[in-house]
Amino acid sequence: MRHAIAIFVAVAATIASSFTVSSQGPSAPGRLPVDAEEFDRLFQQVKNWGRWGADDELGSVNLITAAKRKQALSLAKTGQTVSLVHNPLTDKADDNASPFEHTMNAGFTTDTYKVAYHGYSHSHIDALCHIPYKDQTYNGYARAVVNTDKGCTKLGIQNLKQGLITRAILIDIPRLKGVPYLEPGTAIYQEDVEAWEKMAGVKIQSGDAILLRTGRWARRDKVGPWAVGRNAAGFHASIIPFIKARGVAIVGSDAASEVTPTLVAGVNLPVHTLLITALGINILDNQDLETLAEVAAKLKRWEFMITINPMPITGGTGSPMNTIATF
């Protein structure tokens, strides 16, 4: 992922069927896309450019309507809250190239925080200007105009200043498979998500946020850090038409949402590019879903209200924040 400027703070079903083939294996034979040419074809087929107008900067957040927010509020039955943020990592490690820095100022009554939050360690949200494709951002804006040394002129994280409230669904694939965590490199396909829906008794609907648990943090606690950017469990790019068809508004995970290696020859971050640049979906990276999974299992409820409140940094390519699930 491209690193943002370090910030200082004091505080589609038919399309889906045509791109999903039942097959397994380390190279995902039969799964589309398999290379850059097929990736481009999929990108053009699913993109939401112009769907909400030529000047749109919100993307799939448009699917979170007032009615959707009211539905989410109705899910707050017990009032129990769970934070999805992983405490900032301050030690350099294989999965933390840019540790969080906390410095006390003179007198020790104020302090300074420094974080380069993009990457595979700090919990954050990606703005829609974060990933260009072929010199264009979401909605067809020119990269040369949007991505500047002063920040993003369009699609910056300040567009989410009012915050997001919606229904969220935890997709707990380790629980589905009966393991504590997935091994790095495990690809997750549409049929895995559909199997989870059946097991959990939920169905992904328009305006929802989906949170993919791979068990990344559980595995880190067990075996230690590893180079998540080069080897991680996550979605295969073939799931994108399914995500569009269901009307997903936000995608998040405990790593970067996509399987790595990507299994798409010649394409780096295909899932990020399809979600952010084609569909206009903000991504929640490096969320800590372990406590959430425990609470959901105890309550036998895998749907809940989620609140997402980024810092409104004008022109920011994203933001660290504390995402909250409420049951």
C-alpha positions in Angstrom: 0.0 0.0 0.0 1.1 3.5 -0.7 2.1 5.3 2.5 0.3 8.5 3.3 2.0 11.6 4.7 2.7 11.0 8.4 0.2 12.9 10.4 0.6 14.5 13.8 -2.5 14.4 16.1 -3.1 15.3 19.7 -5.7 13.1 20.2 -24.8 -7.7 -9.4 -25.8 -11.4 -8.9 -25.6 -12.2 -12.5 -22.2 -10.7 -12.9 -21.1 -12.6 -9.9 -22.0 -15.9 -11.3 -20.0 -15.2 -14.5 -16.9 -14.5 -12.5 -17.1 -17.4 -9.9 -16.0 -20.9 -10.8 -15.8 -23.7 -8.3 -12.1 -24.7 -7.9 -9.4 -24.7 -5.3 -5.6 -24.6 -5.4 -2.6 -22.4 -4.7 -3.0 -20.7 -8.1 -6.8 -20.7 -8.0 -7.3 -22.3 -11.4 -10.5 -21.4 -13.1 -11.0 -18.3 -10.9 -11.3 -15.0 -12.7 -9.5 -12.8 -12.9 -6.2 -14.6 -13.2 -4.1 -11.9 -14.9 -4.0 -8.2 -15.6 -6.1 -8.4 -18.8 -8.9 -10.2 -17.0 -8.6 -7.9 -14.1 -9.1 -4.9 -16.3 -12.2 -6.5 -17.9 -13.6 -7.1 -14.4 -12.8 -3.6 -13.3 -14.7 -2.1 -16.3 -17.6 -4.4 -15.8 -18.3 -3.7 -12.1 -17.2 0.0 -11.7 -19.7 2.4 -10.2 -18.4 5.5 -11.9 -21.3 7.9 -12.6 -23.8 5.8 -10.6 -24.4 8.6 -8.1 -23.6 11.4 -10.4 -20.5 12.8 -12.2 -19.5 14.8 -9.1 -19.9 12.1 -6.5 -17.2 11.7 -3.9 -19.0 9.3 -1.5 -19.2 6.1 -3.5 -21.0 3.2 -1.9 -21.6 5.2 1.3 -24.5 6.5 -0.7 -26.1 3.1 0.0 -26.2 3.9 3.8 -29.6 5.7 3.8 -31.5 7.1 6.7 -33.6 4.0 6.7 -30.4 1.9 6.8 -29.1 3.9 9.8 -32.5 3.4 11.6 -32.2 -0.4 10.9 -28.7 -0.3 12.4 -29.9 1.5 15.5 -32.6 -1.2 16.1 -29.8 -3.8 16.4 -28.4 -2.1 19.6 -30.4 -4.3 21.9 -28.2 -4.8 24.9 -26.1 -1.7 24.6 -22.8 -3.7 24.8 -20.0 -2.1 22.8 -16.8 -3.6 21.4 -13.9 -1.6 20.0 -12.4 -2.9 16.7 -9.2 -1.0 17.0 -5.9 -2.8 17.7 -3.8 -0.8 20.2 -1.1 1.1 18.3 2.0 -1.0 17.8 5.1 0.9 19.0 7.8 -1.7 18.2 9.2 -2.3 14.7 8.3 -5.8 13.5 7.8 -7.7 10.2 4.3 -6.4 10.0 5.0 -3.0 11.4 7.5 -1.0 9.3 6.4 2.3 10.7 5.7 2.1 14.5 3.4 4.5 16.2 5.3 7.2 18.0 4.2 8.7 21.3 6.3 11.6 22.6 5.8 13.5 25.8 6.3 17.3 25.6 8.0 19.6 28.1 6.3 19.3 31.5 4.8 15.9 30.6 1.3 17.3 30.5 0.9 17.3 26.7 2.1 14.8 24.1 2.6 14.3 20.4 1.5 11.3 18.3 3.0 10.4 15.0 1.7 7.7 12.8 2.1 6.6 9.2 -1.0 4.6 9.3 -1.3 3.0 5.9 0.2 -0.5 5.9 -0.4 -3.7 7.8 -0.3 -2.7 11.4 -2.4 0.3 12.4 -6.2 0.2 12.4 -7.5 2.7 9.8 -9.9 3.5 7.1 -8.9 4.2 3.4 -10.3 7.2 1.6 -11.5 6.9 -2.0 -8.4 8.8 -3.3 -6.0 6.2 -1.8 -5.8 3.8 -4.8 -5.7 5.1 -8.4 -5.9 2.7 -11.4 -4.6 3.7 -14.8 -4.1 7.3 -13.7 -7.7 7.6 -12.5 -9.4 7.5 -9.2 -12.9 6.5 -8.2 -15.5 8.1 -10.5 -13.0 8.8 -13.2 -11.2 11.7 -11.8 -7.7 12.3 -13.1 -5.0 11.1 -10.7 -2.8 14.1 -11.6 -5.6 16.4 -10.4 -6.6 14.5 -7.3 -3.4 13.2 -5.8 -1.2 16.2 -5.1 1.5 17.2 -2.7 -1.0 19.2 -0.7 -3.4 16.3 -0.3 -6.3 14.9 -2.3 -8.3 17.6 -4.1 -11.3 15.2 -4.3 -12.3 12.0 -2.4 -10.5 12.9 0.8 -11.4 11.5 4.1 -13.1 14.7 5.2 -16.1 13.6 3.1 -16.9 11.2 6.0 -16.8 13.9 8.7 -20.4 13.2 9.7 -19.5 9.6 10.5 -21.0 6.4 9.4 -23.7 4.3 11.2 -24.9 1.1 9.6 -25.6 -2.6 10.0 -22.5 -4.7 10.1 -22.0 -8.4 9.7 -19.0 -10.3 11.0 -17.8 -13.0 8.6 -15.8 -15.4 10.8 -14.2 -17.8 8.4 -12.0 -19.6 11.1 -15.2 -20.4 13.0 -16.8 -21.6 9.8 -13.8 -24.0 9.2 -13.4 -24.9 12.9 -9.9 -23.5 13.3 -8.5 -20.7 15.5 -7.1 -18.8 12.6 -6.5 -19.1 8.8 -3.0 -19.7 7.6 -1.5 -16.9 5.5 -2.2 -17.2 1.8 -5.7 -18.8 2.4 -8.1 -17.4 -0.3 -11.7 -16.8 0.7 -14.3 -17.1 -2.1 -18.0 -16.3 -2.6 -19.0 -19.8 -1.5 -17.2 -19.4 1.8 -19.2 -16.2 2.5 -22.4 -17.9 1.5 -21.7 -20.9 3.7 -21.0 -18.5 6.6 -24.3 -16.7 6.0 -26.1 -20.0 6.2 -24.3 -21.1 9.4 -24.7 -17.7 11.1 -28.3 -17.1 9.9 -27.6 -13.8 8.4 -27.7 -12.3 4.9 -25.6 -9.4 3.6 -27.9 -6.6 2.4 -27.6 -3.2 0.7 -25.8 -0.6 2.8 -24.1 -3.2 5.1 -20.6 -3.2 6.3 -18.9 -6.6 6.2 -16.0 -7.4 8.5 -13.8 -10.4 7.5 -12.1 -12.2 10.4 -9.1 -14.3 9.3 -7.7 -14.6 12.8 -4.6 -12.6 11.9 -4.2 -11.2 15.4 -4.9 -14.6 17.1 -2.1 -16.1 14.9 0.2 -13.2 15.7 -0.3 -13.8 19.4 0.4 -17.5 18.9 3.4 -17.5 16.5 4.6 -13.8 16.4 4.5 -11.2 13.7 5.2 -12.0 10.1 5.3 -10.1 6.8 1.5 -9.7 6.4 2.0 -7.6 3.3 3.5 -10.5 1.5 1.5 -13.4 2.9 -2.0 -13.1 4.3 -5.4 -14.7 4.2 -8.2 -12.7 2.6 -10.7 -12.3 -0.2 -9.9 -13.4 -3.7 -10.7 -10.8 -6.4 -13.4 -13.1 -7.9 -15.7 -12.1 -4.9 -16.0 -8.5 -6.1 -19.1 -9.0 -8.3 -20.9 -10.7 -5.4 -20.0 -7.7 -3.1 -21.4 -5.3 -5.7 -24.5 -7.4 -6.2 -25.3 -7.4 -2.5 -24.8 -3.7 -2.2 -22.0 -3.7 0.4 -21.2 -0.2 1.5 -18.0 -0.8 3.7 -15.5 -3.7 3.7 -13.1 -4.3 6.5 -10.9 -7.1 7.9 -8.2 -7.8 10.4 -5.5 -7.5 7.7 -6.0 -5.8 4.3 -9.1 -7.7 3.1 -7.3 -9.5 0.3 -5.4 -12.8 -0.1 -1.7 -12.3 -0.5 -0.1 -13.5 -2.8 -3.0 -12.1 -4.8 -3.4 -15.1 -7.3 -3.9 -12.4 -10.0 -0.7 -12.4 -12.1 0.7 -8.9 -12.6 -1.7 -7.1 -10.4 -0.8 -5.6 -7.0 -3.7 -5.1 -4.5 -6.5 -6.2 -6.9 -9.1 -6.3 -4.1 -8.2 -2.9 -2.8 -8.3 -1.5 -6.4 -11.6 -3.0 -7.2 -13.2 -2.0 -4.0 -11.9 1.6 -3.7 -11.4 2.6 -7.3 -14.0 0.7 -9.2 -16.8 0.4 -6.6 -16.1 3.4 -4.4 -16.0 1.4 -1.2 -14.0 2.6 1.8 -11.9 -0.1 3.4 -11.2 -0.7 7.1 -7.7 -2.2 7.4 -6.1 -4.0 10.4 -9.2 -4.1 12.6 -8.9 -6.3 15.7 -11.9 -8.6 15.4 -10.9 -11.1 18.2 -13.0 -9.7 21.0 -15.8 -9.0 18.5 -15.8 -12.6 17.5 -15.9 -13.8 21.1 -18.9 -11.5 21.9 -20.7 -12.4 18.7 -20.3 -16.1 19.5 -21.5 -15.7 23.1 -24.6 -13.8 22.0 -25.0 -15.9 18.9 -25.4 -12.7 16.9 -23.2 -11.8 14.0 -25.1 -8.7 13.0 -24.8 -5.4 15.0 -24.6 -1.7 14.7 -21.3 -0.2 13.7 -20.1 3.4 14.0 -17.1 4.7 12.1 -15.8 8.2 12.8 -12.6 9.2 11.0 -10.7 12.4 11.7 -11.8 14.9 9.0 -8.3 15.6 7.6 -8.9 17.7 4.5 -7.4 15.9 1.6 -6.4 12.9 3.7 -6.0 9.5 2.0 -7.5 7.9 5.1 -7.5 8.1 8.9 -6.8 6.1 12.0 -10.0 5.9 14.1 -11.8 3.8 16.8 -14.5 1.8 15.1 -17.2 0.6 17.6 -19.7 -2.3 17.3 -22.8 -2.1 19.4 -24.9 -5.1 20.2 
